[in-house]
Amino acid sequence: MGGSSATLGPPFFLSGSNDRLFATSRILLPLLCVILTVGAGTGTEGAAVLPDGVGRVREWVVHFDPGMREFVRETFADLLLAVPADASFCVVLAQPYDADKFKSLVDGMGPVRGFRFLVGSGGVSGWARDRYVFLQRHDGARVIVPTPEFVDADRQGDLQVPVALARLMPTLKVERTRLDLEGGDLLIGTKVALVGAGTVWRNAYRLAAEPGAILQELSQLVGRRVIMIGDEDDLPHEHIDMYLSLWNDREVLLGDPRLTAEYFAARESLGLRDGEVRALGSFARRTQRAMVATYERVRLDLVEAGFRVHRIPILHNDDGDTVLTWNNAVIERQADGLHAYIPRYKIPLLDEQAEAAWRARGIRTHPIRVEHVIQQGGAVRCLTNVLRESPPTKTRRVDAAARASIPR
């Protein structure tokens, strides 16, 4: 593990042919970040960065790590088909030549759309959610840059990304915080935000402060009342978005390991024992039962905070290193209502049960295959972030024929 300190120079914007852009950026790469714009639909107009479920995503952010290429192939394929055709993507790269690898990976996936490539020095992880937090506050749009205690050497480039992204949006301001927090452990609503107890207590220990003081500081930072969820020593996962979904200030979807009982009963009816779920490891019934009390404590915290709690399946690996989550989703509001890009694992019974839980809340679902990338520790929300959002308008979706052409 390496230290998190880094000196950020100003990003540098280039224009011209792709070949010249790539060649120039190789010379400048050790000193700065480079923005390479390819295709249409990548304007830099400022737009509000809204809480989940409030606005429509205009520009997504993804990080491309070539080492994860095969893990994310199906995930990117489904996402590029599901996202409206006029939404664009900002793709963060570690090296300029990785742009060709990314374009090769996504060739033929979904409609032709704009890709904007941001190249920075240092390694870049595949996780776009954790190193910066976009939000809309009373005083404007912000990208919050935390101060992580440790950052792996191969993820140092992540620390440069938020400042470079802010240069793309004149209305987006950078704000640094002394707090160590990750985007995956923060769910932001319109008036409230939810944070896992692990983040609060970790900062309390680091900064020799009371948990209440950390919550107050975090509330000031995000411009909303922040509610701590769970117990420091007994959380379902280190990131709250792996077991909880928030799309307004009144109701949530909470993972419930008890909802997998039907899955285990179906296995038993076929003469199958608790055991392997593809290559993801062992998911025994006893493991799910052992998690019930943990989730009940989270539920009580949510109820006490005034939320209506709805349930959705969740499946924990026996080793504790993998969670099959249907919560790790991105939610947006289009002209016809709420849409959620949710994980899918090709486990029909549980996939259908989870989709039904989302649809029961009036949310349209777009299943995204994640059974490979979950082996790396994350799903849809972990892989993505949102750079630009706006109030919902009519959208142009990918036609059914194009969607059917992608093998399942």
Buried (B, 14 or more C-beta within 10 A) or exposed (E): EEEBEBEBBEBBBBEEEBEEBBEBBBEBBEEBBBBBBBEEBBBBEBBBBBBBBBBBBBBBBBBBBBEBBEBBBBBBBBBBBBBBBBBBBBBBBBBBEBBEEBBEBBEEBBBEBBBBBBBBBBBBBBBBBBBBBBBBBEEEBBBBBBBBEEBEEBBBBBBBBBBBBBBBBEBBBBBEBEBBBBBBBBBBBBEBBBBBBBBBBBBBEBBEBEBEBBBBBBBEBBBBBBBBBBBBEEBBBBBBBBBBBBBBBEBBBBBBBBBBBEBBEEBEEEEEEBEEBEEBBEBBBEBBEEBEEBBEBBBEBBEEBEBEBBBBBBBBBBEEEBBBBBBBBBBBBBEEEBBBBBBBBBBEBBBEBBBEBBEEBEBEBBBBBBBBBBBBBBBBBBBBBBBBBBEBEEBEBBEEEBBEEBEE
